[in-house]
Amino acid sequence: MTAVRRFRESLGQVSWTARRYPPSRIRVQAEVVRRMDLPRLPSRRTAGPTWAVGVVRDEADVIEVTVRHLLGQDVEHVLLADNGSRDGTLELLQDLAAGDPRVLVAHDRHPAHHQAEKVTYLAHLAWRHGARWVVPVDADELHFAQGRTVGAFLATQDVGVVRARFHHMVLTEPGVPLTAGSEFVLDSTPSDPGKVVARSHPLLEIGPGNHTAARVGGVADGLFIAHAIYRSPEQLARKVRQGFDAIMAGTGRWAGTHWEKGARLDDDQVADAWRNLAAGRPEPRLDFAAAGPMVRVAPLAWRTWDPEGQVPGSGPA
């Protein structure tokens, strides 16, 4: 990248950020920062170029799988903030961090959702400590590239944002610990609007749900996400109810109708919805389209996206 291009991008980034951060949002961002307790972070000299960042809560059944997957994708550091987990997620993360310095665990003490502001702060920390690329993640997402690792793919990119196709999948056998052979039913039609990965910057903003990023520069495709959205009836109920409560504890503005609809379901309705999901059928009570074709896959064993060509339409993005 030339010096002129870098200068122009920097001016554009400042202008973009100024428009997106009115005083009311600056106050929220400051409160998020104040209530985030950070681990000791690596110096810029020793940190790698690709960082994953995210906020997690009560994801004990999947969090270790996701962290190990990210490290296997040549992501040099995984910085996750635990938001008051009560199911052992924090303890699992702490154990992983004790055994691997690439895993970094923060404590998010803010009860409200404010995901965009929290992940934006973590992305800024990643930039400050040497990241060139920031991969915003949720605990139930597996990131892939075709034919190579995510880190290897990003090393070839010179754009501001890389878009990722976002494929929902449901575990077919709940109540069993996840292994490489765990089977999911996956929707081969990606869900809009997808997710993003962004080149780091001190003024980078990650949007709600990690669906967008305010980052000046070109846009490319080429990444894929297998989203283990539902893994058991109990996890389904917890996900939608906690998500709804966290949204309402914050701004009260709605950001996901599937959480609102799901939070209204009683236990019997949740069990009925689960039967549809695990069979690969649409579930309108959760806005789960199951557009299809629905395919049975074991993505926890994948090193790259769809290595055996099981997912229709997975040609070059």
DACOR-V841527 format. One record per pair of residues at least 24 apart in sequence whose C-alpha atoms are under 10 Angstrom apart, sorted by the first residue. I is the first residue (numbers start at 1). GAP is how many residues later the second one is. Records with the same first field share a line. If there is no record, write none. Layout:
# DACOR-V841527
I=GAP, GAP
This chain:
# DACOR-V841527
1=157, 158
5=212
6=211
8=208, 209
9=151, 206, 207, 208
10=191, 192, 193, 205, 206, 207
11=205
12=203, 204, 205
13=188, 189, 190, 191, 192, 201, 202, 203, 204
14=188, 189, 190, 202
16=187, 188, 189, 198, 199, 200
17=186, 187, 188, 197, 198
18=185
20=185, 194
21=184
25=92
26=91
28=86, 89, 90, 222, 223
29=85, 87, 88, 89, 91, 92
30=87, 91
31=79, 86, 87
32=76, 77, 78, 79, 80, 82, 83, 85, 86, 87, 89
33=75, 76, 77, 84, 85, 88, 89
34=74, 75, 76
35=72, 73, 74, 75, 76, 83
36=45, 46, 47, 70, 71, 72, 73, 74, 82, 85, 86
37=44, 45, 68, 69, 70, 71, 72
38=41, 42, 43, 66, 67, 68, 69, 70, 84, 87
39=40, 42, 64, 65, 66, 67, 68
40=64, 65, 66
41=36, 38, 60, 61, 62, 63, 64, 84, 85, 87, 88
42=35, 59, 60, 62, 84, 86, 87, 88
43=85, 86, 87
44=82, 83, 84, 85, 86, 87
45=84, 85
46=83, 84
47=29, 30, 55, 79, 82, 83, 84, 85
48=26, 27, 28, 29, 54, 78, 81, 82, 83, 84, 85
49=25, 26, 27, 28, 77, 78, 80, 81, 82, 83, 84, 85, 102, 105, 106, 150, 151
50=24, 25, 26, 27, 28, 76, 77, 80, 81, 82, 83, 84, 85, 100, 101, 102, 104, 105, 149, 150
51=24, 25, 26, 27, 28, 51, 71, 72, 75, 76, 78, 79, 80, 81, 82, 83, 84, 85, 100, 149
52=24, 25, 26, 27, 28, 51, 70, 71, 74, 79, 81, 82, 83, 84, 85, 86, 145
53=24, 25, 26, 27, 28, 51, 65, 66, 67, 68, 69, 70, 71, 72, 73, 81, 82, 83, 84, 85
54=24, 25, 26, 27, 28, 52, 61, 62, 64, 65, 66, 67, 68, 69, 81, 82, 83, 84, 85, 156
55=24, 25, 26, 27, 28, 50, 51, 52, 53, 58, 60, 61, 63, 64, 67, 81, 82, 83, 84
56=24, 25, 26, 27, 28, 29, 33, 34, 51, 52, 59, 81, 82, 83, 84
57=24, 25, 26, 27, 28, 29, 30, 31, 32, 33, 51, 81, 82, 182, 185, 186
58=24, 25, 26, 27, 28, 29, 30, 31, 32, 81, 177, 180, 181, 184
59=26, 27, 28, 29, 30, 31, 33, 79, 80, 81, 176, 180
60=25, 26, 27, 28, 29, 30, 31, 32, 33, 79
61=26, 27, 28, 31, 78, 79, 114, 115, 116, 117, 170, 174
62=27, 77, 78, 79, 115, 116, 166, 169
63=26, 27, 29, 30, 75, 76, 77, 78
64=25, 28, 29, 31, 32, 75, 114
65=74, 75, 76, 77, 113, 114, 115, 235
66=71, 72, 73, 74, 75, 76, 77, 234
67=26, 29, 35, 36, 70, 72, 73, 74, 75
68=28, 35
69=72, 73, 74, 75, 231, 232, 233, 234
70=65, 67, 71, 72, 73, 74, 79, 80, 81
71=31, 32, 79, 80
72=77, 78, 79, 231
73=69, 70, 71, 72, 75, 76, 77, 78, 79, 80, 230, 231
74=74, 75, 76, 77, 78, 79, 80
75=27, 58, 59, 60, 74, 75, 76, 77
76=25, 26, 27, 55, 75
77=24, 25, 26, 27, 49, 54, 57
78=24, 25, 26, 27, 48, 56, 57, 58, 59
79=24, 25, 26, 27, 43, 44, 46, 47, 57, 58
80=24, 25, 26, 27, 28, 39, 42, 56, 57, 58, 59
81=24, 25, 26, 27, 28, 37, 38, 41
82=24, 25, 26, 27
83=24, 25, 26, 27, 28, 29, 30
84=24, 25, 26, 27
110=136, 140
111=134, 135, 136, 138, 139
112=131, 133, 134, 135, 136, 137, 138, 139, 140
113=95, 129, 130, 131, 132, 133, 134, 135, 136, 137, 138, 139
114=94, 95, 132, 133, 135, 136, 137
115=91, 92, 93, 94, 95, 131, 132
116=89, 90, 91, 92, 93, 94, 95, 96, 97
117=88, 89, 90, 91
118=88, 90
119=86, 87, 88, 89, 90, 91
120=82, 83, 84, 85, 86, 87, 88, 90, 93
121=81, 82, 83, 84, 85
122=84
123=75, 76, 77, 78, 79, 80, 81, 82, 83
124=76, 77, 78, 79, 80, 81, 82
125=75, 76, 77
126=74, 75, 76
127=72, 73, 74, 75, 76, 77
128=72, 73, 74
130=70
131=68, 69, 70
132=66, 67, 68, 69
133=24, 27, 28, 29, 64, 65, 66, 67, 68
134=27, 62, 63, 64, 65, 66, 67, 70, 72
135=27, 60, 61, 62, 63, 64, 65, 75
136=59, 60, 61, 62, 70, 71, 73, 74, 75, 77
137=58, 59, 60, 72, 73, 88
138=71, 72, 89
139=88, 89, 90
140=85, 86, 87, 88, 89, 90, 91
141=25, 26, 27, 28, 83, 84, 85, 86, 87, 88
142=24, 25, 82, 83, 84, 85, 86, 157, 158, 160, 163
143=80, 81, 82, 83, 84, 160, 161, 162
144=78, 79, 80, 81, 82, 155, 158, 159, 160, 161, 162
145=77, 78, 79, 80, 158, 159, 160, 161, 171, 172
146=76, 77, 78, 157, 158, 159, 160, 161, 168, 169, 170, 171
147=156, 157, 158, 159, 160
148=155, 156, 157
149=74, 154, 155, 156
150=72, 73, 74, 153, 154, 155
153=69, 70
154=43, 44, 45, 68, 69
157=42, 61, 62, 63
158=41, 59, 60, 61, 62
159=39, 40, 56, 57, 58, 59, 60, 61
160=37, 38, 39, 40, 41, 44, 53, 54, 55, 56, 57, 58, 59, 60
161=35, 36, 37, 38, 39, 51, 52, 53, 54, 55, 56, 57, 58, 59, 60
162=33, 34, 35, 36, 37, 50, 51, 56, 57, 58, 59, 60, 61
163=30, 31, 32, 33, 34, 35, 48, 49, 50, 56, 57, 58, 59, 60, 61, 154
164=26, 29, 30, 31, 32, 33, 47, 56, 57, 58, 59, 60, 61, 62, 153
165=24, 25, 26, 27, 28, 29, 30, 31, 56, 57, 58, 59, 60, 61, 149, 152
166=24, 25, 26, 27, 28, 29, 30, 45, 57, 58, 59, 60, 61
167=24, 25, 27, 57, 58, 59, 60, 61, 62
168=57, 58, 59, 60, 61, 62, 120, 121, 122
169=57, 58, 59, 60, 61, 62, 108, 109, 111, 121, 125, 126, 127, 128, 130
170=56, 57, 58, 59, 60, 61, 62, 104, 107, 108, 109, 110, 126
171=57, 58, 59, 60, 61, 106, 107, 108, 109, 125, 126, 127
172=58, 59, 60, 102, 103, 105, 106, 107, 108, 124
173=58, 59, 105
174=56, 57, 58, 59, 60, 61, 104
175=56, 57, 58, 59
176=55, 56
178=53, 122
179=119, 120, 121, 122
180=118, 119, 120, 121, 122
181=116, 117, 118, 119, 120
182=115, 116, 117, 118, 119
183=113, 114, 115, 116, 117
184=42, 44, 46, 47, 94, 95, 96, 110, 111, 112, 113, 114, 115, 116
185=43, 92, 93, 94, 95, 96, 105, 108, 109, 110, 111, 112, 113
186=40, 41, 42, 92, 94, 104, 106, 107, 108, 109, 110, 111, 112, 113, 125
187=39, 40, 93, 94, 101, 102, 103, 104, 105, 106, 107, 108, 109, 124, 125
188=38, 102, 103, 104, 105, 106, 107, 122, 123, 124, 125, 126
189=100, 101, 102, 103, 104, 105, 122, 123, 124, 125
190=34, 35, 36, 100, 101, 102, 123, 124
191=97, 98, 99, 100
194=30, 31
195=28, 29, 30
196=24, 25, 27, 28, 29
197=24, 26
208=47
209=46, 47
220=97
221=95, 96
222=93, 94, 95
223=82, 93, 94
224=80, 81, 82, 90, 93
225=80
226=73, 74, 79, 80
228=71
230=44, 47, 48
231=43, 46, 47
232=38, 39, 42, 43, 45, 46
233=34, 35, 36, 37, 38, 39, 40, 41, 42, 44, 45
234=33, 36, 37, 40
236=26, 27, 34, 35, 37, 38, 50
237=25, 26, 27, 28, 29, 30, 32, 33, 34, 37
238=24, 25
239=24
240=24, 25, 46
241=24
256=31
257=28, 29, 30
258=26, 27, 28, 29, 30
259=26, 27, 28
260=25, 26
261=24, 25, 26
262=24, 25
